Amino acid sequence: QVQLVESGGGLVQYGGSMRLSCTASGNIFSINTMGWYRQPPGKERELVAEVTNGGNIDYLDAVKGRFTISRDNARNTAYLQMNRLKPEDTAAYYCHARVQTRVVVNVEGATAVRNQELWGRGTLVTVSS
């Protein structure tokens, strides 16, 4: 089945760096958008960064100049390089993707392409003072 698998995360000191990875696997026809969201303790989930298939990138204002998102299309993988980390960056980070999948739609084996939204399980990033 189609899924997103995240790696990275953990404990890092103030001012340190960390790199998160997210790989999409399964019967994926195409990936339109890949990005990262985060949810600090007691707060709502917010978009951190995302990149479209055409290369357009959006960043949360609080991370501009410190975080960099990149995408390896050949590996269906997105990365989030986080530098100069601050305690306010502490959150559960979730990979997110908008993809198209090819599915069987009848007994004759005909297929169709459908839009699908994917979420990773999340990885915790903790920045100490």
Backbone as CSV, one residue per row, in Angstrom:
resi,resn,N_x,N_y,N_z,CA_x,CA_y,CA_z,C_x,C_y,C_z
1,GLN,0.829,-1.178,0.000,0.000,0.000,0.000,0.881,1.252,0.000
2,VAL,0.296,2.358,-0.358,1.019,3.621,-0.420,1.222,4.157,0.991
3,GLN,2.431,4.598,1.281,2.713,5.116,2.600,3.907,6.059,2.562
4,LEU,4.042,6.853,3.621,5.184,7.725,3.832,5.941,7.236,5.059
5,VAL,7.239,7.087,4.924,8.080,6.638,6.016,9.094,7.732,6.333
6,GLU,9.090,8.194,7.577,9.968,9.257,8.018,11.157,8.695,8.784
7,SER,12.258,9.407,8.715,13.429,9.072,9.510,14.061,10.362,10.009
8,GLY,14.844,10.247,11.060,15.417,11.404,11.696,14.649,11.739,12.959
9,GLY,14.845,12.926,13.442,14.212,13.330,14.675,15.036,12.906,15.877
10,GLY,14.664,13.441,17.017,15.363,13.132,18.244,15.647,14.392,19.033
11,LEU,16.648,14.311,19.881,17.031,15.414,20.752,18.242,16.140,20.187
12,VAL,18.163,17.460,20.157,19.258,18.282,19.659,19.362,19.532,20.520
13,GLN,20.566,20.044,20.664,20.786,21.237,21.469,20.441,22.506,20.703
14,TYR,20.186,23.553,21.462,19.940,24.867,20.873,21.079,25.231,19.922
15,GLY,20.719,25.704,18.727,21.702,26.087,17.739,22.208,24.950,16.874
16,GLY,21.789,23.739,17.162,22.235,22.586,16.409,21.465,22.377,15.127
17,SER,21.773,21.279,14.459,21.158,20.958,13.175,20.617,19.541,13.187
18,MET,19.647,19.310,12.336,19.049,18.001,12.197,18.436,17.895,10.811
19,ARG,18.475,16.687,10.256,17.923,16.447,8.929,16.863,15.362,9.002
20,LEU,15.681,15.674,8.501,14.592,14.721,8.418,14.441,14.223,6.986
21,SER,14.076,12.955,6.849,13.855,12.354,5.547,12.470,11.725,5.499
22,CYS,11.885,11.738,4.323,10.578,11.139,4.118,10.559,10.474,2.755
23,THR,10.235,9.196,2.731,10.201,8.441,1.490,8.801,7.894,1.240
24,ALA,8.290,8.149,0.059,6.999,7.617,-0.348,7.201,6.297,-1.076
25,SER,6.385,5.315,-0.746,6.495,4.007,-1.374,5.119,3.472,-1.708
26,GLY,5.094,2.472,-2.579,3.846,1.885,-3.011,3.556,2.195,-4.466
27,ASN,2.335,1.916,-4.860,1.929,2.103,-6.248,1.562,3.564,-6.502
28,ILE,2.590,4.388,-6.639,2.409,5.821,-6.846,2.614,6.156,-8.315
29,PHE,1.621,6.781,-8.901,1.718,7.205,-10.285,2.514,8.498,-10.418
30,SER,2.259,9.441,-9.532,2.993,10.692,-9.531,2.849,11.348,-8.168
31,ILE,3.785,12.230,-7.853,3.746,13.011,-6.620,3.629,14.480,-6.997
32,ASN,2.564,15.100,-6.560,2.339,16.499,-6.876,3.035,17.435,-5.881
33,THR,2.910,17.117,-4.611,3.456,17.969,-3.567,3.992,17.108,-2.429
34,MET,5.146,17.475,-1.904,5.669,16.873,-0.682,6.070,17.993,0.262
35,GLY,5.828,17.773,1.536,6.159,18.804,2.501,6.173,18.285,3.921
36,TRP,6.394,19.215,4.824,6.474,18.911,6.248,5.567,19.840,7.040
37,TYR,4.832,19.255,7.965,4.055,19.981,8.953,4.640,19.699,10.331
38,ARG,4.297,20.547,11.282,4.706,20.286,12.654,3.594,20.684,13.605
39,GLN,3.580,20.037,14.762,2.589,20.312,15.780,3.284,20.400,17.139
40,PRO,3.510,21.622,17.624,4.091,21.779,18.959,3.122,21.291,20.026
41,PRO,3.617,20.969,21.206,2.731,20.517,22.288,1.656,21.545,22.602
42,GLY,0.411,21.106,22.611,-0.704,21.974,22.951,-1.121,22.947,21.872
43,LYS,-0.544,22.847,20.670,-0.867,23.762,19.593,-1.345,23.002,18.366
44,GLU,-1.880,23.753,17.403,-2.385,23.154,16.185,-1.258,22.864,15.201
45,ARG,-1.518,21.923,14.319,-0.548,21.580,13.297,-0.414,22.719,12.292
46,GLU,0.819,22.994,11.860,1.079,24.077,10.942,2.036,23.620,9.849
47,LEU,1.904,24.232,8.689,2.786,23.923,7.573,4.158,24.529,7.822
48,VAL,5.192,23.706,7.685,6.567,24.164,7.835,7.164,24.524,6.479
49,ALA,7.062,23.605,5.541,7.608,23.819,4.207,7.017,22.787,3.266
50,GLU,6.864,23.162,2.021,6.421,22.221,1.004,7.001,22.606,-0.344
51,VAL,7.154,21.620,-1.195,7.674,21.839,-2.533,6.789,21.098,-3.525
52,THR,6.429,21.776,-4.598,5.605,21.162,-5.628,6.479,20.450,-6.638
53,ASN,5.840,19.689,-7.506,6.576,18.993,-8.552,7.268,19.969,-9.500
54,GLY,6.729,21.179,-9.613,7.332,22.192,-10.448,8.441,22.972,-9.769
55,GLY,8.701,22.689,-8.494,9.800,23.317,-7.792,9.436,24.532,-6.961
56,ASN,8.173,24.888,-6.882,7.763,26.004,-6.033,7.826,25.607,-4.561
57,ILE,8.342,26.509,-3.728,8.567,26.214,-2.319,7.938,27.298,-1.447
58,ASP,7.271,26.874,-0.390,6.729,27.769,0.622,7.294,27.385,1.982
59,TYR,7.615,28.398,2.793,8.142,28.182,4.134,7.311,28.929,5.163
60,LEU,7.209,28.342,6.338,6.679,29.056,7.482,7.615,30.218,7.806
61,ASP,7.055,31.386,8.101,7.877,32.562,8.362,8.897,32.318,9.474
62,ALA,8.525,31.563,10.486,9.394,31.342,11.631,10.632,30.518,11.303
63,VAL,10.644,29.821,10.164,11.778,28.965,9.830,12.548,29.462,8.622
64,LYS,12.118,30.542,8.011,12.805,31.067,6.842,14.241,31.441,7.184
65,GLY,15.153,31.036,6.328,16.565,31.287,6.552,17.258,30.241,7.382
66,ARG,16.505,29.356,8.017,17.076,28.307,8.857,16.789,26.906,8.333
67,PHE,15.613,26.708,7.770,15.205,25.394,7.260,15.260,25.387,5.743
68,THR,15.594,24.233,5.185,15.623,24.052,3.745,14.964,22.727,3.387
69,ILE,13.980,22.784,2.511,13.341,21.571,2.028,13.906,21.237,0.657
70,SER,14.102,19.958,0.406,14.574,19.498,-0.888,13.857,18.208,-1.245
71,ARG,13.976,17.838,-2.496,13.230,16.692,-2.989,14.066,15.922,-3.993
72,ASP,14.118,14.614,-3.808,14.790,13.710,-4.729,13.699,12.930,-5.450
73,ASN,13.369,13.360,-6.646,12.258,12.760,-7.372,12.515,11.299,-7.735
74,ALA,13.763,10.963,-8.026,14.092,9.596,-8.401,13.851,8.620,-7.256
75,ARG,13.999,9.087,-6.028,13.811,8.243,-4.851,12.494,8.497,-4.132
76,ASN,11.658,9.372,-4.681,10.395,9.741,-4.031,10.618,10.156,-2.583
77,THR,11.628,10.962,-2.380,12.050,11.337,-1.037,12.116,12.848,-0.887
78,ALA,11.665,13.334,0.260,11.789,14.734,0.626,12.634,14.849,1.884
79,TYR,13.401,15.919,1.966,14.270,16.166,3.105,13.941,17.524,3.713
80,LEU,14.148,17.629,4.997,14.041,18.898,5.686,15.315,19.102,6.495
81,GLN,16.171,19.994,6.017,17.392,20.337,6.728,17.086,21.487,7.671
82,MET,17.298,21.272,8.955,16.985,22.251,9.981,18.275,22.697,10.651
83,ASN,18.567,23.988,10.548,19.771,24.562,11.130,19.410,25.628,12.159
84,ARG,20.361,25.907,13.040,20.180,26.933,14.077,18.860,26.724,14.810
85,LEU,18.673,25.519,15.282,17.414,25.146,15.912,17.200,25.879,17.226
86,LYS,15.945,26.172,17.501,15.528,26.890,18.691,14.545,26.039,19.485
87,PRO,14.398,26.300,20.783,13.426,25.535,21.572,12.010,25.599,21.011
88,GLU,11.631,26.708,20.395,10.299,26.820,19.825,10.094,25.947,18.595
89,ASP,11.169,25.339,18.085,11.046,24.377,16.995,10.631,22.993,17.494
90,THR,10.619,22.801,18.794,10.223,21.521,19.365,8.792,21.182,18.962
91,ALA,8.616,20.029,18.338,7.300,19.633,17.845,7.377,18.230,17.266
92,ALA,6.210,17.660,17.031,6.115,16.462,16.220,6.053,16.886,14.763
93,TYR,6.961,16.378,13.965,7.045,16.743,12.561,6.447,15.630,11.709
94,TYR,5.553,16.012,10.794,4.834,15.062,9.960,5.128,15.312,8.489
95,CYS,5.502,14.268,7.799,5.633,14.345,6.357,4.246,14.296,5.721
96,HIS,4.083,15.025,4.640,2.800,15.115,3.959,3.031,15.104,2.455
97,ALA,2.144,14.431,1.735,2.266,14.384,0.288,0.897,14.313,-0.359
98,ARG,0.790,14.936,-1.496,-0.371,14.804,-2.366,0.094,14.028,-3.595
99,VAL,-0.489,12.852,-3.784,-0.023,11.944,-4.824,-1.196,11.491,-5.681
100,GLN,-0.856,10.879,-6.799,-1.814,10.183,-7.632,-1.434,8.709,-7.664
101,THR,-2.418,7.855,-7.461,-2.203,6.420,-7.480,-3.063,5.777,-8.556
102,ARG,-2.568,4.659,-9.079,-3.321,3.908,-10.071,-3.977,2.721,-9.368
103,VAL,-5.296,2.633,-9.490,-6.048,1.593,-8.812,-6.906,0.824,-9.804
104,VAL,-7.198,-0.429,-9.463,-8.077,-1.265,-10.271,-9.520,-0.900,-9.961
105,VAL,-10.318,-0.683,-11.007,-11.685,-0.197,-10.809,-12.762,-1.190,-11.233
106,ASN,-12.406,-2.300,-11.896,-13.403,-3.297,-12.255,-12.766,-4.681,-12.331
107,VAL,-13.608,-5.703,-12.534,-13.131,-7.082,-12.543,-12.292,-7.405,-13.772
108,GLU,-12.401,-6.606,-14.823,-11.593,-6.823,-16.021,-10.158,-6.323,-15.847
109,GLY,-9.900,-5.661,-14.753,-8.560,-5.181,-14.484,-8.269,-3.781,-14.963
110,ALA,-9.284,-3.051,-15.372,-9.077,-1.673,-15.792,-8.615,-0.827,-14.607
111,THR,-7.794,0.168,-14.893,-7.251,1.020,-13.845,-7.594,2.476,-14.096
112,ALA,-7.494,3.246,-13.039,-7.720,4.674,-13.116,-6.768,5.367,-12.145
113,VAL,-6.473,6.608,-12.430,-5.607,7.404,-11.571,-6.469,8.222,-10.622
114,ARG,-6.153,8.151,-9.337,-6.913,8.858,-8.323,-5.992,9.694,-7.443
115,ASN,-6.519,10.814,-6.987,-5.781,11.664,-6.063,-5.844,11.094,-4.652
116,GLN,-4.741,11.235,-3.927,-4.675,10.713,-2.574,-3.758,11.597,-1.726
117,GLU,-4.158,11.821,-0.501,-3.366,12.598,0.439,-2.759,11.654,1.470
118,LEU,-1.459,11.778,1.705,-0.736,10.882,2.595,-0.123,11.640,3.765
119,TRP,-0.087,10.985,4.905,0.570,11.508,6.103,1.501,10.456,6.677
120,GLY,2.669,10.889,7.111,3.535,10.018,7.867,3.066,9.908,9.299
121,ARG,3.671,8.998,10.044,3.296,8.817,11.439,3.815,9.930,12.341
122,GLY,4.802,10.649,11.889,5.374,11.734,12.651,6.652,11.325,13.365
123,THR,7.530,12.280,13.542,8.757,12.069,14.295,8.974,13.273,15.206
124,LEU,9.353,13.000,16.442,9.472,14.054,17.438,10.849,14.698,17.380
125,VAL,10.858,16.016,17.313,12.083,16.806,17.373,12.037,17.633,18.646
126,THR,13.022,17.454,19.496,13.102,18.185,20.752,14.389,18.994,20.785
127,VAL,14.254,20.295,20.959,15.395,21.197,21.013,15.548,21.676,22.449
128,SER,16.657,21.362,23.061,16.910,21.741,24.443,17.540,23.122,24.521
129,SER,17.410,23.745,25.687,17.996,25.054,25.912,19.476,24.950,26.245
